């Protein structure tokens, strides 16, 4: 007899990736933070040093972005890309990628009225880099 555990499309894809990949490394979101745009960083390592030292205001959105990714994978037919253009451009051009933001993701804007940057640190499937 066969058994299927309850899991999301994303979880099923990640389990398959871990089984059929020699290293067992799967793609994922390591951390997502939002910072005011006045804070300029060119690479994640510089940002992480400041985050660890708590030298400026930031908001950790890792949980919210993971949930958004889960939602998008479920709604877009299993494509693993976050903000996949094919999904954002719904039939008839209902959604405009430029207008898809925090409100549509049901995330409270921590910096209302200010420019902001969302930094997302991904881990790549295959080699885990």
C-alpha positions as CSV (number, residue, x, y, z in Angstrom):
1,X,0.0,0.0,0.0
2,X,1.2,3.5,-0.8
3,X,1.3,6.4,1.6
4,X,1.6,10.1,0.9
5,X,2.5,12.5,3.7
6,X,0.9,15.9,3.7
7,X,3.4,18.4,2.3
8,X,3.5,21.4,0.1
9,X,4.7,21.5,-3.5
10,X,7.9,23.2,-2.3
11,X,8.5,20.6,0.3
12,X,8.0,17.8,-2.2
13,X,10.4,19.4,-4.6
14,X,13.0,19.9,-2.0
15,X,12.8,16.3,-0.7
16,X,13.2,15.0,-4.3
17,X,16.2,17.4,-4.8
18,X,17.8,16.1,-1.6
19,X,17.3,12.5,-2.6
20,X,18.5,12.7,-6.2
21,X,21.4,15.1,-5.6
22,X,24.7,13.6,-4.7
23,X,25.5,16.2,-2.0
24,X,22.0,16.3,-0.7
25,X,22.1,20.1,-0.9
26,X,18.8,21.8,-1.7
27,X,17.9,25.4,-2.5
28,X,16.6,27.6,0.2
29,X,16.2,31.1,1.7
30,X,18.9,31.6,4.5
31,X,17.8,35.0,5.6
32,X,15.8,38.0,4.4
33,X,16.1,41.5,5.9
34,X,14.7,44.9,5.0
35,X,16.8,48.0,5.6
36,X,16.2,51.6,4.9
37,X,17.6,52.6,1.5
38,X,20.0,55.1,3.1
39,X,22.1,52.1,4.3
40,X,24.2,51.2,1.2
41,X,25.8,47.8,1.0
42,X,27.2,46.1,-2.1
43,X,27.5,42.6,-0.8
44,X,25.9,40.4,1.8
45,X,29.0,40.0,4.0
46,X,29.2,43.7,4.7
47,X,25.5,43.8,5.6
48,X,25.8,40.7,7.8
49,X,28.6,42.4,9.8
50,X,26.3,45.3,10.5
51,X,23.4,43.1,11.3
52,X,25.4,41.1,13.9
53,X,26.6,44.3,15.5
54,X,23.0,45.8,15.4
55,X,24.5,49.1,14.2
56,X,21.3,50.2,12.4
57,X,17.6,49.6,12.2
58,X,16.5,46.6,10.1
59,X,13.6,44.2,10.1
60,X,14.1,40.4,9.7
61,X,11.5,39.2,7.2
62,X,12.8,35.6,6.7
63,X,9.6,33.9,7.9
64,X,7.4,36.2,5.8
65,X,9.5,35.7,2.6
66,X,9.6,31.9,3.1
67,X,5.8,31.9,3.4
68,X,5.5,34.0,0.3
69,X,7.8,31.6,-1.6
70,X,5.7,28.7,-0.4
71,X,2.5,30.5,-1.7
72,X,4.1,31.3,-5.0
73,X,5.3,27.8,-5.6
74,X,1.8,26.5,-4.8
75,X,0.1,29.0,-7.1
76,X,2.4,29.0,-10.1
77,X,2.5,25.3,-11.0
78,X,5.6,24.3,-9.1
79,X,8.1,26.8,-10.4
80,X,10.7,27.3,-7.7
81,X,11.6,30.9,-8.6
82,X,10.6,33.6,-6.2
83,X,8.8,36.4,-8.1
84,X,8.7,34.3,-11.2
85,X,7.8,36.5,-14.1
86,X,5.4,34.0,-15.6
87,X,3.4,33.9,-12.4
88,X,3.4,37.7,-11.8
89,X,2.1,38.2,-15.3
90,X,-1.2,36.5,-14.7
91,X,-3.5,35.8,-17.7
92,X,-4.7,39.0,-19.2
93,X,-1.9,41.0,-17.6
94,X,-3.9,41.4,-14.3
95,X,-0.8,41.8,-12.2
96,X,2.1,44.1,-13.0
97,X,5.4,42.9,-11.5
98,X,6.3,46.5,-10.7
99,X,3.2,46.8,-8.5
100,X,3.7,43.5,-6.6
101,X,5.0,44.6,-3.2
102,X,4.7,44.2,0.6
103,X,1.0,44.8,0.7
104,X,0.3,42.0,-1.8
105,X,2.6,39.7,0.2
106,X,0.7,40.6,3.4
107,X,3.8,42.0,5.1
108,X,3.6,45.1,7.3
109,X,5.8,47.9,5.9
110,X,8.4,48.7,8.6
111,X,9.5,51.9,6.8
112,X,6.3,53.5,5.5
113,X,6.9,56.4,3.2
114,X,10.6,55.6,3.0
115,X,12.7,53.9,0.3
116,X,13.8,50.5,1.4
117,X,15.8,47.5,0.2
118,X,14.9,43.9,0.7
119,X,18.1,41.7,1.0
120,X,17.5,38.0,0.5
121,X,20.3,35.4,1.0
122,X,19.7,32.3,-1.0
123,X,21.5,29.0,-0.9
124,X,21.9,27.2,-4.2
125,X,20.8,23.7,-4.7
126,X,23.4,21.2,-5.9
127,X,26.5,22.4,-4.1
128,X,24.9,24.5,-1.3
129,X,26.8,27.6,-2.3
